[in-house]
Amino acid sequence: MSTTEQKQQTPTPAEIPFTTPQVSTNLPSAGYNVITLTTVDTVCNVVQTFTDTLFFRLPSYLNIISDPEECTSDATVDVIPVYNSVYQGYNWLVDGVDQGSPNPLQISQSGIYEISIVGYDSICGTSDTLTAIYDIFFAQEPFTVPNVITPNGDNVNDRWTINTNEDWDRFHVILFNRWGIKVFETNAPTFNWGADYDGQILTPGVYFYQVEAENRCGITSEEGTLHITY
């Protein structure tokens, strides 16, 4: 053998073409998916196919939808649950108290609430909790002012009061007679006045009131007349 002849060599394992796997499937979605694996041996020209069914689960997802305004004039604030199929059910907790699973959860009174949604995964036997703090304030009809009282002692409409359920930061009522003399004044929202002034019951007639109240939603004021009759 001359030195110029090439010596035939046995291929090393690194020189043998790899078997090439090919996976054929649609993009996996939640639930059961058929996965097909095809292997191609390019040396021996052999093709083999393997098929199996795999179960794909969505990543867990919980959310609460609600964005109440600082001062809402709605009758209620709706809190809506959002969750995916990993969770087979959910429950609301309001300040730690179970509220069941209404959809939506409705809040109808002003206050600061800790609201949680608990999602239950029955397959894995686990649960997740998402908690948010809601500061809800209902700026509904602030007060109603009666315009007639009859302080005749029959216990029917004898006293003047303003109907309000608000917790006011500032409240002021002042009442004048027709000559501009102040006959009544208070800062108490829950006043109960019996038409008395300087130790005497006022005479029948028309009186003029001014009401001004302030809370986190701003200032509310009203002016009008109060008729005292017997």
Stockholm file with secondary structure:
# STOCKHOLM 1.0

chainA/1-230         MSTTEQKQQTPTPAEIPFTTPQVSTNLPSAGYNVITLTTVDTVCNVVQTFTDTLFFRLPSYLNIISDPEECTSDATVDVIPVYNSVYQGYNWLVDGVDQGSPNPLQISQSGIYEISIVGYDSICGTSDTLTAIYDIFFAQEPFTVPNVITPNGDNVNDRWTINTNEDWDRFHVILFNRWGIKVFETNAPTFNWGADYDGQILTPGVYFYQVEAENRCGITSEEGTLHITY
#=GR chainA/1-230 SS CCTTSCCCCCCCGGGSCCEEEEEECCCCCSEEEEEEEEEEETTTTEEEEEEEEEEECCCCCEEEECCCCSSBCSSCEEEEEEECTTCSEEEEEETTEEEECCSSEEECSCEEEEEEEEEEETTTTEEEEEEEEEEECBCCCCCBCCCEECCSSSSSSCSBCCBCCCCCSEEEEEEECTTSCEEEEECCTTCCBCSEETTEECCSEEEEEEEEEEETTEEEEEEEEEEECC
#=GC SS_cons         CCTTSCCCCCCCGGGSCCEEEEEECCCCCSEEEEEEEEEEETTTTEEEEEEEEEEECCCCCEEEECCCCSSBCSSCEEEEEEECTTCSEEEEEETTEEEECCSSEEECSCEEEEEEEEEEETTTTEEEEEEEEEEECBCCCCCBCCCEECCSSSSSSCSBCCBCCCCCSEEEEEEECTTSCEEEEECCTTCCBCSEETTEECCSEEEEEEEEEEETTEEEEEEEEEEECC
//
